[in-house]
Amino acid sequence: MIDLSCRSCISLLLTSIETFGRLMTLFRKGATRSLLVVCTAVVLASCASTRSSPAGNDSGERLEDSGRRLAGDFVVAGVEDAYRDKPAQTQSSVVLTFDENGHFKRQDNSRIEEGVYLIAGSGDLVIYIEKVNGEYLTAARVERYLIDDQRDDTMTLRGPSRSLVLRRR
């Protein structure tokens, strides 16, 4: 299926149609139909090649699902922020729930985020947040963490700017 929702594809299509209109005055009927077919094929091919896959990320890297899953409730026991000198206050009221089907929920006192997750072959936990407080987002928000240390009762997730220590509830 071709994704025509991207702005660059729509812009390219409109530019092609405008160019086609100008060329139509130069050519006769047979040549203009062929040109329209060629322009449309080029636009559709470019849209299909730039379409992002659900298992990809912002850098275009393809993520392979390792098939590993997490299960259970985890409480955030510690947060280390790279932009702060001292460790942040522990938010023990934040609960992350993972299930065997790949669903994810993060819940605190006033916010519930829901979506799906996968564990890539590289050991990265990739979370796609699709809903916030029951409302669907226009596009999933992606968070990526390296599973740095995983034991029976704790797990450390390292992100680009912070690390989370999770304790099984």
N, C-alpha and C positions, 0 to 999 in steps of 0.2 A: 504494500500500500504506500502511496506517495503522500508525503506530508506537505501540503501547500500552505500551511499556516505560518511558515517562516516569512518574515518581512522581506528578506533578500530575494526569496523566490518570487514573491508577488511583484516586487519592484522590477526584477528581471523580466517577468512576463509582460508587465505593462510597457517597459521599454521596448521589448520585442514587438509588441502589437503596434506601438507608435512608429517604429522603424518599418514594420510591415505596411502600415498605411501610407508612408511616404514612398516606399518602393512600388506599391500597387499602382501609383500613377505612372510609373515608368514602364512597367511590364503589362502584358495582356493577361487575360484570364488564366490560361494554362500555367504560366510561370508563377503567378501569384499564389495559386493554390498550393503548388509544390513548396514555395517559400514559406507559407504559413505552416505547413506540415513540418518542415525542417525546424523552424523557430520553436514550435511547440515541443517537438521532440528534444531539442537542446535544453529548453527550460525544465522539462520534466526529468530529464536525466540528471541535471545539476541538482534539482531538489532531492531526488532519490539518493544521490551520493552524499549530500550534506546532512541527511536525516540522522539524528542522534538515536542511539539505541538505549533502552531502559537500563541496561546493565553497564552503561558507559559513565563517564564523568566529564567535568568541565574541560579537561585537557584532551579529550578525545580518546583516551586510553580505554581499551576494551577490558572489562573486568569479567573474569571467569568465576562462576559460583563454585566454591569448593564442595558444596553439599553439607558442610558442617552447620549445625544449628545450636542455638542457645535455648535454654528453657528455664523459666522461673522469674521471680521478682528480685531485683537488685536495688539496694539503697545506695545513694552517692555518699560514700564515707569520707572522701577527701577530694579537693580540687587544687591543682597546682597551675597557676596562670603565669605564662612566660612574661607577661607585661607588668607583673606586680612583684615587688621585692619579697613580701612575706606571703605565705600560703593563705588562700581565701578561706573564709569561714565555711565550715562544713555545713552543707544543706541536707540534713538527714531527712527532710520532708520530700525530697525528690526521689521518686521510685521509677525505675525502668523495668518494663515487663517484656519479655521475649517469649515467643512460643515456637513450637517445632515446625509450624507451617510457614514461618518467615514473617510473622506479624510482630509489630513493635508498638509499645505505648510508653510515653514519658509523662509522668503526672506529678505536679506539685500542688501547692495550696490553691492556686487560681488558674491553672492552665493544664490542658490535656493535649498532647501531641500524639498523633497516631500515623502509622504508615507500615512500611515493610523494611526488611533488612536482608543482607546477605553477607556471608563471610567469603571474601575472595581467596583465591589460591595463595596469594601473597601474605595472608594472615590479617588483612585489613577488614574491619567491620564497617560496612557501608550502610548508612541509614537513609532511607527516603521518607521524609515527613510529608504526608499528603493531606492531613487534616489537623486543624488547630481549633480546639473547643467545639468540635463537631462540624466545623465549616471547612469544606474542601478548599485548598489553595489552588490558584490558577496554574501553578507548576510546582512539582515536588521540590522541597528544599533538601539538599544532599549534605550529609555530614559523614566524614570519613575519619576513622580512628584505627591505629595499629593496635592489635591486641598484644600488649607487651608482656604481660604476665597473667596467666590464668591458672587458678587453683580451684579446688572444690568449693571453697566459700568466698573467694575474692577474685577480682579481675582488675587489671590496670589497662586503661585505654589511653593511648597517646595521640593527641590531635596536633594540628599545626601550631596552636598557641597555648593549649592547655592539656593537662592530663587529668583523668578521672580515675579515682579508686572506687570500685563498686564492691559492695559486700552483699552476699546472698541473704535474703530476708527469711 
